[in-house]
Amino acid sequence: MNSKNFVDEFNLTIEKEEYHNISDYDRFKNKELLDLLRSKIIQNLIDDNINNQPDEENFIREVVDSSLDGYDLTLEQRSYIYNLIDNEVNGNGPITELLKDKSITEIMVNGKDEIYIEIDGKIVKDDSVSFINDAHIIRTIQRLIQPLGRTIDTANPMVDARLSDGSRLNAVIAPLSLKGPVLTIRKFKQDLANIDDFLRGGALTNDMAIFLEACVKAKLNIIICGGTGGGKTTLLNVLSSFIHNDERIITIEDAAELKLHQNHVISLETRLTNYEGQGAITIRDLVINSLRMRPDRIIVGEVRGKEAFDMLQAMNTGHSGSLTTMHANSPSDALNRLETLVLMAGMEIPVSAIREYIVNAINIVVNIARLSDGKRKITSISEIVGFDNDDIKLNEIFKFKQEGITENGEVTGSFVTNCKRPKVMDKIKAKGISIDIFDI
């Protein structure tokens, strides 16, 4: 740590005589005073070059005690200051505790006093956390990405990385971000949900769970669609858990989030360009390579580019049972987007042929959404049954029908079974799988 640079970054000008005792709370809130003390202590630590101290822990305590001398603070307030400084020296600054909190699924830093978190599907502003200034945010970003061999500066103002615990980090600074440094961390869940969690949370019915399990075991090709934060990856992980233990599974992701417990799993992850702008390995590269690895199943974390064509090819050439996700708000939107992605691959194929490819490749489209109350539900399970004139025809098997919203904002509704017997039941039965949830 370069002490001069650090002081220059923070540019702290807090005088010891500014605030001395608890009576100053008449003019300043408790947190504001403590944050000012935090800033002053950080400056003192840097001025005295903490890295060259033989006993760092005692040195920090002495500096903190000295800095707090003359302030009428309670034991709780002093403990608060000690924790802030410890997080600054040994952790990841103000967001250290947020990263530890398992109930928080996303951390969004929009400015020094604008920190938002996602809990139970809802985004709320966290006023208990703040940075000193923009330079403080940048320093925290650098501390997070430095162990990964990454950097962020005006020459490289954007970084996308996976932290050691699997969490995904994205940061953007000036000149790309006009309002200052922006940091977003989507936290990695150590214990991903299983089908029982989905059932307890009301995301689907027991019949829907039985049907989806049968589809996976029968090696039907499945696309999961939905919006950002809707739970696509979590559902993909749940469905993947139904795959037999003796199958060879290859997973392909931008950032490894899936946690499969089968014995024979190969996990592949994309690679970004290096400092020279070379060396990138894309999802498409990995999909093409996976076909040479003798997979029983190919699971792609998200299809969003030219790899869509290669994925369809794989599904059409004997690699059944493939699963993937894509951003779309409904099954029909997902198929339209898939068609567009194939066209983006630059293949000179007529639209009619692309649609034929999709009909022959995809069996089931599952839509999952986060509703206005923050709860996630599987809103639709549909099968592809052929064509209606020139358009791909979908048969919706299950649907969540929203009926209203209660006074406290909770969405009410019910799941509906739309057909007596899906056509894919023939394929499921042909695999020796019997389920008794549809009327014949």
C-alpha positions in Angstrom: 0.0 0.0 0.0 1.5 3.3 -1.0 0.7 5.7 1.8 1.1 8.9 -0.2 -1.2 7.8 -3.0 -3.7 6.6 -0.4 -3.8 9.9 1.3 -4.0 11.8 -2.0 -7.0 9.6 -3.0 -8.9 10.2 0.2 -7.9 13.9 0.5 -9.0 13.9 4.1 -9.1 17.2 6.0 -10.7 16.4 9.3 -9.3 18.3 12.2 -9.2 16.7 15.6 -10.9 19.7 17.2 -13.9 19.6 14.9 -16.1 17.2 16.9 -15.2 16.3 20.5 -18.2 14.9 22.5 -21.6 13.5 22.4 -23.3 16.9 22.5 -22.3 17.4 18.9 -25.1 15.0 18.0 -27.4 18.1 18.2 -25.8 19.2 14.9 -24.7 15.9 13.5 -26.3 12.4 13.5 -24.5 9.6 15.3 -23.5 7.9 12.1 -22.1 11.0 10.5 -19.8 11.6 13.5 -18.6 8.0 13.5 -18.0 8.2 9.7 -15.9 11.3 10.2 -13.9 9.5 12.9 -13.4 6.6 10.5 -12.1 8.9 7.8 -9.6 10.5 10.3 -8.4 7.1 11.5 -7.8 5.8 8.0 -5.7 8.9 7.3 -3.7 8.4 10.5 -3.0 4.8 9.7 -1.7 5.7 6.2 0.4 8.6 7.5 2.1 6.2 9.9 2.6 3.6 7.2 0.8 0.6 8.6 2.5 -1.9 6.3 5.9 -1.4 8.0 4.6 -2.0 11.5 6.0 -5.2 13.2 2.8 -5.7 15.2 0.0 -4.5 12.9 -2.9 -5.5 15.2 -1.6 -3.6 18.2 -0.5 -0.7 16.1 -4.1 -0.3 14.6 -5.6 -0.5 18.1 -3.2 2.2 19.4 -4.0 4.5 16.5 -7.7 4.0 16.9 -7.5 4.6 20.7 -5.4 7.7 20.1 -7.8 9.1 17.5 -10.8 8.5 19.7 -9.2 10.2 22.7 -11.3 13.1 23.9 -14.5 11.8 22.3 -17.3 10.8 24.7 -18.2 7.5 22.9 -20.0 4.5 24.3 -18.4 1.0 24.2 -20.8 0.1 21.4 -19.8 3.2 19.4 -16.1 2.4 19.9 -16.7 -1.2 18.8 -18.4 0.1 15.7 -15.3 2.1 14.8 -13.0 -0.8 15.4 -15.1 -3.0 13.1 -15.0 -0.4 10.4 -11.3 0.0 10.5 -10.7 -3.8 10.6 -12.9 -4.1 7.5 -10.9 -1.4 5.9 -7.5 -3.0 6.6 -8.3 -6.7 6.5 -11.6 -6.9 4.6 -13.3 -5.2 1.6 -14.1 -1.8 3.1 -17.7 -0.8 3.9 -19.2 -3.8 2.0 -17.4 -6.4 4.0 -20.4 -7.3 6.2 -22.7 -7.2 3.2 -20.6 -9.8 1.4 -20.8 -12.1 4.5 -24.6 -11.7 4.9 -26.1 -14.9 3.3 -29.6 -13.2 3.1 -28.2 -10.6 0.6 -28.2 -11.8 -3.0 -27.0 -8.7 -4.7 -25.0 -5.6 -3.8 -25.2 -2.5 -5.9 -23.0 0.6 -5.3 -24.1 3.6 -7.3 -22.2 6.2 -5.3 -20.6 6.8 -2.0 -23.9 7.2 -0.2 -26.0 5.1 -2.6 -25.7 1.4 -1.7 -28.6 -0.9 -2.6 -29.0 -4.6 -1.7 -31.4 -7.3 -2.8 -33.0 -9.4 -0.1 -35.8 -11.9 -0.8 -36.1 -10.6 -4.4 -36.6 -7.0 -3.3 -34.1 -4.1 -3.8 -33.8 -1.8 -0.8 -31.4 1.1 0.0 -29.0 0.4 2.8 -28.4 3.6 4.7 -26.1 1.9 7.3 -23.3 1.6 4.7 -21.3 4.4 3.0 -18.0 5.1 1.3 -15.9 8.2 1.9 -15.7 9.3 -1.7 -15.3 7.9 -5.3 -11.6 7.1 -4.7 -12.7 4.9 -1.8 -15.0 2.9 -4.0 -12.3 2.4 -6.6 -9.9 1.3 -3.9 -12.4 -1.3 -2.7 -13.0 -2.5 -6.3 -9.2 -2.9 -6.8 -8.9 -4.8 -3.5 -11.6 -7.2 -4.7 -10.1 -7.9 -8.2 -6.4 -7.7 -7.4 -6.2 -11.4 -6.3 -7.7 -12.3 -9.7 -5.0 -10.6 -11.6 -7.3 -7.9 -12.8 -7.2 -4.1 -12.6 -9.4 -1.1 -13.2 -8.2 2.4 -14.3 -8.9 5.0 -16.9 -7.3 2.7 -19.5 -9.4 -0.3 -18.4 -12.5 1.4 -17.0 -14.7 -1.8 -17.0 -14.2 -5.1 -15.3 -16.3 -8.3 -15.2 -14.9 -11.0 -13.0 -15.8 -14.0 -10.8 -14.7 -13.8 -7.1 -13.1 -16.7 -5.3 -16.4 -17.7 -3.8 -18.1 -17.7 -7.2 -19.9 -14.4 -6.9 -20.0 -12.3 -10.1 -18.5 -8.8 -10.0 -19.0 -6.0 -12.5 -17.5 -2.5 -12.1 -17.5 0.5 -14.3 -15.7 3.8 -13.7 -15.1 7.1 -15.6 -15.0 7.8 -18.4 -17.6 5.1 -19.1 -19.7 5.9 -16.0 -20.8 9.5 -15.9 -21.8 9.6 -12.2 -18.7 7.9 -10.8 -17.7 4.4 -9.9 -20.5 1.8 -10.1 -20.0 -1.6 -8.5 -22.4 -4.6 -8.8 -21.9 -7.9 -7.1 -24.3 -10.9 -7.6 -23.5 -13.1 -4.7 -22.9 -16.9 -5.2 -25.3 -19.0 -3.2 -23.4 -21.8 -1.4 -26.5 -23.8 -0.9 -28.6 -23.6 -4.1 -32.3 -24.3 -3.9 -33.7 -27.8 -4.6 -37.1 -28.8 -5.9 -38.4 -29.0 -2.3 -37.4 -25.4 -1.7 -39.4 -24.4 -4.9 -42.4 -26.3 -3.6 -42.3 -24.8 -0.2 -41.9 -21.3 -1.7 -45.0 -21.8 -3.9 -43.0 -21.5 -7.1 -44.8 -24.5 -8.7 -47.1 -27.4 -7.8 -46.3 -31.0 -7.1 -47.7 -32.1 -10.5 -45.4 -29.5 -12.2 -42.4 -30.8 -10.3 -43.2 -34.4 -11.2 -43.6 -33.5 -14.9 -40.3 -31.5 -15.1 -38.4 -34.3 -13.4 -39.9 -36.8 -16.0 -38.9 -34.5 -18.8 -35.3 -34.3 -17.6 -35.0 -38.0 -17.0 -36.5 -38.7 -20.5 -33.8 -36.5 -22.0 -36.0 -33.9 -23.5 -34.3 -30.7 -24.6 -35.4 -27.8 -22.3 -35.1 -24.0 -22.4 -35.6 -21.9 -19.3 -36.5 -18.3 -20.0 -37.3 -15.3 -17.9 -36.1 -11.8 -17.0 -33.0 -10.7 -15.0 -33.0 -12.0 -11.5 -36.0 -14.2 -12.2 -34.3 -17.4 -11.0 -33.3 -19.0 -14.3 -29.9 -20.3 -13.1 -31.4 -21.5 -9.8 -34.1 -23.5 -11.7 -31.5 -24.8 -14.2 -29.5 -26.1 -11.2 -32.6 -27.8 -9.8 -33.6 -29.5 -13.1 -30.0 -30.6 -13.6 -30.2 -32.4 -10.2 -32.6 -34.9 -11.9 -30.0 -36.2 -14.3 -28.9 -39.7 -13.7 -25.6 -40.1 -11.8 -24.0 -42.3 -14.5 -24.2 -39.7 -17.3 -21.3 -37.5 -18.4 -22.4 -33.9 -18.0 -20.6 -30.9 -19.5 -21.6 -27.5 -18.1 -20.7 -24.3 -20.0 -21.0 -20.9 -18.3 -19.6 -17.3 -18.3 -19.2 -17.5 -14.5 -19.4 -21.0 -12.9 -22.6 -20.9 -10.8 -24.0 -24.4 -11.2 -23.4 -26.9 -8.5 -24.1 -30.4 -9.8 -23.6 -33.4 -7.5 -23.3 -36.1 -10.0 -20.0 -38.0 -10.3 -19.2 -37.3 -13.9 -19.3 -33.5 -14.3 -17.0 -31.4 -16.5 -17.3 -27.6 -15.8 -16.1 -25.2 -18.5 -15.9 -21.4 -18.1 -15.4 -18.7 -20.7 -12.3 -16.4 -20.7 -12.2 -12.7 -21.3 -9.6 -11.0 -23.4 -6.2 -10.2 -21.9 -4.6 -6.8 -21.8 -3.7 -7.0 -25.5 -7.3 -7.7 -26.4 -6.6 -11.3 -27.3 -7.2 -14.8 -25.9 -11.0 -14.6 -25.4 -12.8 -18.0 -25.2 -16.5 -17.6 -25.8 -19.6 -19.7 -25.0 -19.7 -20.6 -28.7 -16.1 -21.9 -28.6 -16.9 -24.0 -25.6 -20.1 -25.4 -27.1 -18.3 -26.5 -30.2 -15.5 -28.0 -28.2 -17.9 -29.8 -25.9 -19.2 -31.9 -28.8 -15.7 -33.5 -29.1 -15.8 -34.5 -25.4 -18.3 -37.3 -25.7 -21.1 -35.6 -23.6 -24.3 -37.3 -22.5 -25.7 -33.9 -21.5 -24.7 -30.4 -22.4 -25.8 -27.6 -20.0 -25.3 -24.0 -21.1 -25.7 -21.4 -18.4 -27.1 -18.9 -20.8 -27.5 -18.7 -24.6 -27.3 -15.1 -25.8 -25.2 -15.1 -29.0 -24.0 -17.1 -32.0 -23.7 -20.2 -29.9 -27.5 -20.6 -30.3 -27.0 -22.2 -33.7 -24.4 -24.6 -32.4 -26.6 -25.5 -29.5 -29.5 -26.3 -31.8 -27.2 -28.4 -34.0 -26.1 -30.4 -30.9 -29.7 -31.0 -29.9 -30.5 -32.2 -33.5 -27.5 -34.5 -33.8 -28.0 -36.9 -30.9 -27.2 -34.8 -27.9 -30.6 -35.0 -26.3 -31.3 -33.9 -22.8 -29.6 -30.6 -23.2 -30.6 -27.7 -20.9 -30.0 -23.9 -21.2 -31.5 -20.5 -20.2 -32.1 -17.3 -22.1 -33.5 -13.9 -21.4 -37.1 -13.7 -22.6 -40.4 -12.8 -21.0 -42.5 -15.7 -22.3 -42.0 -19.0 -24.2 -43.0 -17.4 -27.5 -40.6 -14.5 -26.9 -37.9 -17.1 -26.2 -38.4 -18.8 -29.5 -38.4 -15.5 -31.4 -35.2 -14.5 -29.7 -33.6 -17.9 -30.5 -34.5 -17.4 -34.1 -32.8 -14.0 -34.1 -29.7 -15.4 -32.4 -29.3 -18.0 -35.1 -29.6 -15.4 -37.7 -26.9 -13.4 -35.9 -24.5 -16.4 -36.4 -24.2 -15.3 -40.0 -25.5 -18.6 -41.4 -27.2 -18.2 -44.7 -30.3 -20.3 -43.7 -33.8 -19.3 -44.6 -36.1 -18.5 -41.6 -38.3 -21.5 -42.4 -35.3 -23.8 -42.0 -34.3 -22.1 -38.7 -37.8 -22.7 -37.4 -37.7 -26.3 -38.5 -34.4 -26.6 -36.6 -36.0 -25.2 -33.5 -39.1 -27.4 -33.7 -36.9 -30.5 -34.1 -34.5 -29.5 -31.3 -36.6 -28.0 -28.5 -39.2 -30.0 -26.6 -40.1 -27.9 -23.5 -39.9 -24.1 -22.7 -40.2 -23.1 -19.0 -40.8 -19.5 -18.0 -39.9 -18.4 -14.5 -40.5 -14.8 -13.3 -40.1 -12.7 -10.2 -43.4 -11.2 -9.4 -44.0 -7.7 -8.0 -44.0 -9.0 -4.4 -40.5 -10.4 -5.0 -41.5 -14.1 -5.1 -40.4 -16.3 -8.0 -42.9 -18.5 -9.7 -42.8 -20.8 -12.8 -45.5 -18.9 -14.8 -45.6 -21.3 -17.7 -44.5 -24.7 -18.9 -45.1 -25.2 -22.7 -44.2 -27.8 -25.3 -43.4 -27.3 -28.9 -45.9 -29.3 -31.0 -45.1 -28.2 -34.6 -46.3 -25.4 -36.8 -49.4 -23.2 -37.1 -49.1 -22.1 -40.7 -45.5 -20.8 -40.7 -45.3 -20.0 -37.0 -44.0 -22.4 -34.3 -46.9 -23.7 -32.3 -46.7 -23.9 -28.5 -49.0 -25.9 -26.3 -49.1 -24.5 -22.8 -49.3 -27.3 -20.2 -49.2 -25.4 -16.9 -49.7 -21.7 -16.2 -49.8 -19.4 -13.2 -52.8 -17.2 -13.4 -52.5 -14.0 -11.4 -55.7 -13.0 -9.7 -54.8 -9.9 -7.8 -52.6 -8.2 -5.2 -53.4 -7.9 -1.5 -53.2 -4.7 0.6 -49.6 -5.6 1.7 -48.5 -6.1 -1.9 -48.6 -9.9 -2.1 -49.5 -11.4 -5.4 -52.4 -13.9 -5.4 -53.3 -16.4 -8.0 -53.4 -20.1 -8.8 -51.7 -22.7 -11.1 -53.8 -24.1 -13.9 -53.3 -27.2 -16.0 -54.3 -26.3 -19.5 -54.3 -29.7 -21.3 -55.3 -33.2 -20.6 -52.3 -35.0 -22.0 -49.2 -33.3 -23.5 -47.8 -34.8 -26.7 -44.3 -35.1 -25.0 -45.9 -37.8 -22.8 -45.3 -40.2 -25.7 -41.5 -39.5 -25.5 -41.5 -39.8 -21.7 -43.4 -43.1 -21.8 -41.0 -44.4 -24.5 -38.2 -44.0 -22.0 -40.0 -46.2 -19.6 -41.0 -43.4 -17.3 -44.6 -43.4 -16.0 -46.3 -40.5 -14.3 -50.0 -40.3 -13.5 -50.8 -36.6 -13.4 -52.8 -36.1 -16.6 -56.2 -37.3 -17.7 -56.1 -39.6 -20.6 
